[in-house]
Amino acid sequence: MTPRAVDLIRRKRDGGTLHPSEIQWLVEGLGSGEVPDYQWTALLMAILWRGMTPEETEALTGSMMNSGTIVDLSIIPGRKIDKHSTGGVGDKTSLVLAPIVAACGVPVPMVSGRGLGHTGGTLDKLEAIPGFRIDLDLEGYRRVLNECGLVLIGQTKEIAPADKRLYALRDATATVESIPLITASILSKKLAEGIDGLVLDVKTGDGAFMQRFEDAKALAESMCRIGRGLGKDMVALITRMDQPLGKAVGNAVEVAECVRCLRGEGPSDLRDLSIALASEMLVLGRAARTLEEAKAMCFRVIHDGSALERFRRVVEAQEGDPSVIDDLTRLPLPKVLREVPSPRKGFVTAVHARPIGHAAMLLGAGRARAEDHVDHAVGVLLNKKCGDRVQQGEALCTILANSEDAALEEASKLIAGAFEVGESAVEVPDLIVDRLEHSFQLFG
């Protein structure tokens, strides 16, 4: 007998569970119109309040994944491995680690997203490169991956279309903050890419979506459990997002910082986290037996220039201007530079990521709404980070803007308030807080 959506909504509202076949019917009904948006909205709120069992979450993820095309990458040799980050401020590791992993021989098919709110998006950064196309179709996706060993695109209409519909409903109905729904949204897209394994970077702290460690760990456990249940190898690192990652926040400035990192330069926190994530990918891709061996491989392809060359190749293959790799001034540049001076002598004791992310959004580097325009030239360059010594009047950071307006004034106040300067130096904790094994032993 065909179920009725209202009965399933009532059951979930009252704390009951849904059968996998019922969840599949609901997802299929979203696409066919048999289950209208208003009933899905009610169900989403019930899920937010009542949660879902791991079995329900796996069924939802699988149904959303199967709502579109599961990309077949079997023609490309090797185990295909991707990485997903839950996002933060200055989080640009994808642009560093994907060329590194590809240069080490593991294919990286990467379908990424745009920034929203205080967090940045990989696609917005890539589009700072003149001409770079993130809208390849699936044929182009396979072609670039085969030619370059990596590909960096946005979600296509064929990949998990149910997720696009449900994310829009969640965003409009305050039902985003649900671990089962976040898990299904992320994994339905990632597992449809044609990958064999996935490395997760789950952020925690001031600038993260999941600010509390307990919530970040619960999300990491959920995604590892569901990914493993759907046949993929999974690793999750829980990493700090209390201060921005690296020294650049924006789009063009973050691309420039990634290029410097691939040259063997760049900030140590960005380099170290990118290599840690890349090493996990190489082990999942069976190019290395241990993380130590994988780390050595990463440093080798940076030092011999092959990682940077991979980035150049993928930029050219996706119709971007490869000359930016050698001449970073060809990236969009701001018209206005404003320094934020330190109010006193001492040590930087905190650089709060969230207000800096909001300030960058106000300047135009991000979006308050999905339809907002992005200015790729603007952002923030951090001169000082947590633990650094600073003199009174010395620049804590430089704001990059394109006009002297009210948004710049408001951003300046936010950024000035994001820095704390004290008399004594503070110890900067390790970026990696926890690691969850892909063997699934931690979860029973």
C-alpha positions in Angstrom: 0.0 0.0 0.0 1.3 3.5 -0.9 2.1 5.4 2.3 0.7 8.8 3.1 3.1 11.6 3.7 1.0 13.0 6.6 1.2 9.6 8.4 5.0 9.5 8.0 5.3 13.2 9.2 3.1 12.4 12.3 5.1 9.3 13.1 8.4 11.2 13.0 6.9 14.1 14.9 5.9 11.7 17.7 9.4 10.2 17.8 8.9 7.1 15.7 11.2 5.8 12.9 10.7 5.6 9.2 11.4 2.4 7.1 14.1 2.8 4.3 11.4 2.2 1.7 9.3 5.0 3.2 12.2 7.4 3.1 12.9 6.4 -0.5 9.2 7.0 -1.4 9.4 10.5 0.2 12.6 11.4 -1.7 11.2 10.2 -5.0 8.0 12.1 -4.2 10.0 15.3 -3.8 11.2 14.9 -7.4 7.8 13.8 -8.9 5.7 16.3 -7.0 3.8 13.6 -5.2 5.1 14.9 -1.8 4.8 18.7 -2.0 7.3 21.1 -0.5 5.0 22.0 2.4 4.9 18.4 3.6 8.7 18.0 3.3 9.0 21.2 5.3 7.0 19.7 8.1 9.0 16.5 7.9 12.3 18.5 8.1 11.2 20.3 11.2 10.2 16.9 12.8 13.6 15.5 11.9 15.3 18.6 13.4 13.4 18.0 16.7 13.3 14.2 16.9 16.5 13.2 15.0 17.0 10.1 12.9 18.5 6.7 13.7 21.7 5.8 11.8 19.6 3.4 9.7 17.2 6.2 8.7 20.1 8.6 8.0 21.8 6.0 5.7 18.5 5.5 3.9 18.0 9.2 3.4 21.6 9.6 2.2 21.3 6.8 -0.2 18.0 7.9 -1.6 19.2 11.5 -2.1 22.4 10.1 -3.7 20.3 8.0 -6.1 18.0 10.8 -7.0 20.4 11.7 -9.8 23.4 10.2 -11.6 26.1 8.2 -9.8 29.2 9.1 -11.8 31.1 6.2 -13.2 34.9 6.9 -13.1 35.9 3.3 -13.6 37.7 4.2 -16.8 40.2 6.2 -14.8 42.8 4.0 -13.1 43.3 4.1 -9.3 41.2 4.7 -6.2 39.5 8.1 -6.4 39.6 10.1 -3.2 38.0 13.4 -2.2 38.1 15.7 0.8 35.3 17.7 2.4 35.5 20.5 4.9 32.6 21.8 6.9 33.9 25.3 6.2 35.5 28.2 8.1 37.3 31.4 7.7 40.4 31.3 5.4 39.8 27.6 4.9 41.5 27.0 1.5 43.1 23.6 1.9 41.3 22.1 -1.2 43.4 24.3 -3.5 46.6 23.1 -1.9 45.9 19.4 -1.2 44.2 18.4 -4.5 47.3 19.2 -6.7 49.5 17.5 -4.1 47.5 14.3 -4.0 47.1 14.2 -7.8 50.9 14.7 -8.2 51.4 11.7 -5.9 49.2 9.6 -8.2 45.8 9.5 -6.6 43.0 11.0 -8.7 41.0 13.7 -6.9 37.4 14.3 -8.3 36.2 17.3 -6.3 32.7 18.8 -6.4 32.7 21.8 -4.2 30.3 24.5 -3.0 30.1 28.3 -2.7 30.5 30.4 0.5 27.5 31.6 2.5 27.6 33.8 5.5 30.9 34.1 7.3 32.4 31.0 5.7 34.2 31.0 2.3 33.6 28.7 -0.6 36.0 26.9 -2.9 34.1 27.8 -6.1 34.3 31.5 -5.3 38.0 31.3 -4.8 38.5 29.4 -8.1 36.4 32.0 -10.0 38.9 34.6 -8.8 41.2 33.1 -11.5 40.3 34.8 -14.8 38.3 32.5 -17.0 38.2 29.5 -14.7 35.1 27.4 -15.3 33.5 25.5 -12.5 30.4 24.6 -14.5 31.8 21.6 -16.5 29.3 19.0 -17.5 29.9 15.3 -16.5 31.8 14.6 -19.8 34.1 17.6 -19.1 34.4 16.5 -15.4 35.7 13.0 -16.5 37.9 14.5 -19.2 39.7 16.9 -16.9 40.1 14.3 -14.2 41.7 11.9 -16.7 44.0 14.6 -18.1 45.1 16.3 -14.9 44.5 13.7 -12.1 42.1 16.3 -10.5 39.1 18.3 -11.3 37.4 21.1 -9.4 33.7 21.8 -10.2 30.4 22.8 -8.7 27.4 20.6 -8.3 25.8 19.7 -11.6 22.1 19.3 -12.2 22.7 15.5 -12.5 24.4 15.0 -9.1 22.0 14.6 -6.1 19.2 16.9 -7.3 17.1 16.0 -4.3 19.8 17.7 -2.1 19.5 21.0 -4.0 15.7 21.0 -3.3 16.0 20.0 0.3 18.8 22.4 1.1 16.8 25.3 -0.3 13.9 24.2 2.0 16.1 23.8 5.0 17.7 27.2 4.4 14.2 28.9 4.2 12.7 27.1 7.2 15.5 27.2 9.9 16.1 23.4 9.7 19.8 23.5 8.7 21.2 22.5 12.1 20.4 18.8 12.1 23.2 16.3 12.1 21.3 13.7 10.1 20.2 16.3 7.5 23.8 17.7 7.3 25.2 14.2 6.9 22.8 13.3 4.1 23.3 16.6 2.3 27.1 16.4 2.3 27.5 12.7 1.6 24.7 12.4 -1.1 26.8 14.8 -3.2 30.2 13.5 -2.4 29.4 9.8 -2.8 27.7 10.5 -6.2 31.0 11.8 -7.6 32.4 8.3 -8.2 34.8 8.3 -5.3 36.2 5.3 -3.4 37.0 7.2 -0.2 36.5 10.5 1.5 38.6 12.5 4.0 36.6 14.8 6.2 37.8 18.0 7.9 35.2 18.8 10.5 35.8 22.3 12.0 35.1 23.3 15.6 35.5 26.6 17.4 34.5 30.3 17.0 34.6 30.4 13.2 33.1 26.9 12.6 29.5 25.9 11.7 29.7 23.4 14.6 31.3 25.6 17.3 31.2 23.1 20.1 33.6 20.1 20.0 30.9 17.7 21.0 28.7 18.7 18.1 31.7 18.5 15.6 32.6 15.1 16.8 28.9 13.9 16.6 28.8 15.1 13.0 32.1 13.5 12.1 31.0 10.2 13.7 27.7 10.4 11.8 29.4 11.0 8.4 31.9 8.3 8.9 29.3 5.8 10.0 27.0 6.5 7.0 29.8 6.8 4.5 31.2 3.4 5.6 27.7 1.9 5.5 27.4 3.0 1.9 30.7 1.2 1.0 33.2 4.1 1.2 36.4 4.3 3.2 36.2 7.3 5.6 38.6 9.3 7.7 37.7 12.4 9.7 39.9 15.0 11.3 38.4 17.4 13.7 40.3 20.7 13.5 40.3 24.1 15.2 38.6 27.1 13.6 39.2 29.6 16.4 41.3 31.9 14.2 41.4 32.1 10.4 43.5 29.4 8.6 46.5 31.0 7.0 46.9 34.7 6.7 44.5 35.5 3.8 40.7 35.8 4.0 38.9 36.4 0.7 39.1 34.9 -2.7 41.9 36.2 -4.9 44.1 36.6 -1.8 43.4 33.0 -0.8 44.3 31.7 -4.3 47.6 33.6 -4.1 48.3 32.1 -0.7 47.6 28.6 -2.0 50.0 29.2 -4.9 52.7 30.3 -2.5 52.1 27.2 -0.4 52.5 25.0 -3.5 55.8 26.8 -4.1 57.0 25.7 -0.7 56.2 29.1 1.0 53.1 30.3 2.8 51.9 30.0 6.4 52.8 27.0 8.4 49.3 26.3 9.7 47.9 26.1 6.1 50.8 24.0 4.9 50.6 21.6 7.9 46.9 21.0 7.8 46.9 20.6 4.0 49.6 18.0 4.2 47.9 16.2 7.1 44.7 15.9 5.0 46.6 15.0 1.8 48.4 12.3 3.7 45.1 10.7 4.8 44.0 10.8 1.2 47.1 9.1 0.0 46.7 6.3 2.5 43.0 5.8 1.5 44.2 5.9 -2.1 46.7 3.2 -1.3 49.6 5.2 -2.7 51.2 5.1 0.7 51.1 2.5 3.5 51.6 4.9 6.4 50.9 8.5 7.1 54.6 9.1 7.6 55.3 7.8 4.1 52.5 9.8 2.7 53.8 13.0 4.4 57.2 12.5 2.8 55.5 12.1 -0.6 53.7 15.4 -0.1 56.8 17.3 0.7 58.6 15.8 -2.3 56.0 16.9 -4.9 56.0 20.4 -3.4 59.8 20.6 -3.5 60.2 19.2 -7.0 57.5 21.6 -8.3 55.1 18.8 -9.6 52.3 19.8 -7.3 52.3 23.4 -8.5 52.5 22.1 -12.1 49.3 20.0 -11.5 47.6 23.1 -10.3 48.7 25.0 -13.5 47.4 22.1 -15.6 44.0 22.0 -14.0 43.6 25.8 -14.3 44.4 25.6 -18.0 42.2 22.5 -18.5 39.3 24.4 -16.9 39.9 27.4 -19.2 41.5 29.6 -16.5 44.5 31.8 -17.1 47.5 29.7 -16.1 49.8 32.8 -16.1 48.4 33.7 -12.7 50.5 30.9 -11.3 53.7 32.8 -12.2 52.3 36.3 -11.8 49.9 36.7 -8.9 49.3 40.3 -9.8 47.1 39.0 -12.6 44.5 38.1 -10.0 41.9 40.7 -9.1 43.4 43.5 -7.0 41.7 45.8 -4.5 41.7 49.6 -4.9 41.8 50.5 -1.2 44.2 49.2 1.5 43.5 50.0 5.1 45.7 48.9 8.1 44.2 48.1 11.5 46.8 49.2 14.1 47.4 47.4 17.5 46.0 49.5 20.4 48.9 48.4 22.6 52.2 46.6 22.9 52.2 42.9 23.8 51.2 39.6 22.3 48.2 38.6 20.2 46.2 36.3 22.5 43.2 35.7 20.1 42.1 36.4 16.6 38.4 35.5 16.5 37.5 34.0 13.2 33.8 34.7 13.0 33.9 38.5 13.1 36.7 38.5 10.5 34.6 36.3 8.3 31.6 38.6 8.7 33.8 41.6 7.9 35.0 39.9 4.7 31.4 39.2 3.7 30.5 42.9 4.3 33.3 43.9 2.0 31.9 41.7 -0.7 34.1 38.6 -0.4 31.1 36.5 0.6 27.3 36.3 0.6 24.6 37.0 3.1 22.2 35.5 0.6 22.8 32.9 -2.1 22.1 35.4 -4.9 24.6 38.1 -3.7 27.4 39.1 -6.0 31.0 38.3 -4.9 33.9 40.8 -5.2 37.0 38.6 -5.7 39.5 41.3 -5.0 38.5 42.2 -1.4 39.3 40.5 1.8 41.7 40.7 4.8 45.4 39.9 5.1 46.5 39.1 8.6 49.8 40.5 9.6 49.6 39.0 13.1 48.1 35.8 14.5 47.7 34.2 17.9 51.0 34.1 19.7 52.7 36.8 17.7 54.5 39.8 19.4 53.1 43.2 18.4 54.1 46.8 19.0 51.6 49.6 19.7 50.5 51.1 16.3 51.9 48.1 14.4 49.5 46.7 11.8 47.5 43.7 13.0 46.1 43.2 9.5 45.4 44.9 6.2 41.9 45.3 4.9 41.4 45.0 1.1 38.5 46.9 -0.3 37.2 48.5 -3.5 35.6 51.6 -2.0 35.7 53.9 1.0 32.1 53.4 2.2 30.0 52.4 5.2 30.7 48.7 4.6 34.4 49.4 5.0 33.8 51.3 8.2 31.7 48.6 9.7 34.2 45.9 8.6 37.0 47.8 10.2 35.3 47.9 13.5 34.5 44.2 13.4 38.1 43.3 12.5 39.6 45.6 15.2 37.3 43.9 17.8 38.4 40.4 16.6 42.0 40.9 17.8 42.9 40.6 21.5 46.3 41.8 22.7 47.7 40.9 26.1 50.9 41.3 28.1 51.9 37.6 28.0 52.4 35.2 25.1 49.9 32.4 24.8 50.5 28.8 23.7 48.8 28.1 20.3 47.1 24.6 20.5 47.5 22.0 17.8 45.1 22.5 14.8 44.1 18.8 14.8 41.9 18.0 17.8 40.9 14.5 17.0 41.0 11.8 14.4 38.4 9.2 13.6 39.5 6.0 11.9 38.0 4.8 8.6 38.1 1.3 9.9 34.8 2.1 11.8 36.0 0.5 15.0 35.2 3.7 17.0 31.6 3.4 16.1 30.8 -0.2 16.8 
